[in-house]
Amino acid sequence: MTNTNDASQTPPHTPNIVWTPEKASLPTSSPAGMSFLLEIEVPDHSTPAVGNFPAKGLNLALVLDCSGSMGTHSRIVRAKQAANEVISQLRNEDRVSLVTFSDTVTVLASGVLGSNREQLDAMIQGIQTGGPTNLHSGWLTGAQEVAKHFTRGALNRVVLLSDGMANRGVTQATQILEHVAALNRTGISTTTVGVGLGFNENLLQSIAEAGDGNYYFAEKAEDLLKMFASELSEQRLIVGTQVVLRFCKAPGVLVQQPLNDLPTTKKDRFKLGNLVSGKTHKIIFDAILPPHSLMAPAIEVLLEWRDVHDEIQELTIPISLPRIADNDYEDLDSSTKVMLERGLLQCATLKREAAEALSLGLISRAQLLLNQALAILQPFAGNESAERMMRSIHWQRQQISSGELESSIKSLKHEASTQRRKSEQA
């Protein structure tokens, strides 16, 4: 394991990149395929070594779908509960805009201070449902409200709560995602919340990824409230946005796309979630390295982000391994840490494939894929992360066996998305 950051020479909010290879050396005479774990650690601002960092202010637009479909299965009730939870977490100096949409869009509140909680709660409770779903116009109006009150150094974000059934205005996913990504480049991010079981999870998840935000689904209202409380707490500790990872390779070195299946931008740049105080991103990627000695680093990892002052920052970390005899290389043990993280990401992929199988009615196929995931994790039994994943898989298998297919599809896709973009407490 190698850590090349010099903490004494870097600003206090600069992330620390630790890389761990599957094996400690490379063979001299043969090509080698190897997995690498990248851990992008963000210092905890509460520690004495870093010093306290003022929590970010919030400039939010709550955009609530009030179309006719939201009136069924208590969807609007859950959306209102989630919106009320956001309001309850606001500080007096935060700003919030409240937007509703069906076939038309209504701005109920524009940049209202968080101290006006009772006024905002009353507005939310008065929302009625009816009409088709012009999701794009609702989101865009929310983004315009955020832009109107844009605050440098604050988190400027749209929070879209919807069943995701866009059927008016701009309905093509590619167009919607292009607009979300363009606004994100200006510093306005988007989080999405799927309400109920009938929503289009592919659209809402893609919007959140294009908008550098989070995607949530929770079947129970109380679970959704917990997620929102966690999100708002985390949002105040963001120290880096628009985070991009890329690789520079020595001649003959092949680096494959990270197993996290990260969204890509042009020139093979991979988008990560925000850098959050005290959290660590874990990225797994595979590389094939040629059988000759490399004078320069085999791979350079480049990280780019916008800091709390909205300035672009960069960090470059070289990866280089010693060479040993081919026979000695074969005897080297693989890193349990690397293989565990690799296994967890493989399970995330299998979960997503199981959800797709369920969408096609292939129940036996879905169960088989989940069994494969359990087999991957079996060697790591006793590890907390592996056990948590196995419990989740067992629960989902039971849900499928009970015929709760729609719920299973939503939860499998949500957990797969969370696993590949996750950041954990350092």
Buried (B, 14 or more C-beta within 10 A) or exposed (E): EEBBBEEEEBEEBBBBBBBBBBBBBBBBEEEBEBBBBBBBBBBBBEEEEBEEBEBBBBBBBBBBBBBBBBBEBBBBBBBBBBBBBBBBBBEEEBBBBBBBBBBEBBBBBBBBBBEBBEBBBEBBEEBEBEBBBBBBBBBBBBBBBBBBBEBEEBBBBBBBBBBBBBEBBBBEBEEBBEBBBEBBEEBBBBBBBBBBBBBBBEBBBBBBBBBBBBBBBBBEBEEBBEBBBEBBEBBBBBBBBBBBBBBBBBEEBEBEEBBBBBBBBEEEBBBBBBBBBBBBBBBBBBBEBBBEEBEEBBBBBBBBBBBBEEEEBEBEBBBBBEBBEBEEBEEBEBBEBBBBBBBBBBBBBBBBBBBBBBBEEBBEBBBBBBBBBBEBBEEBEEBEBBEEBBEBBEEBBEBBEEEBBBBBBBBBBBBBBBBBBBBEEB
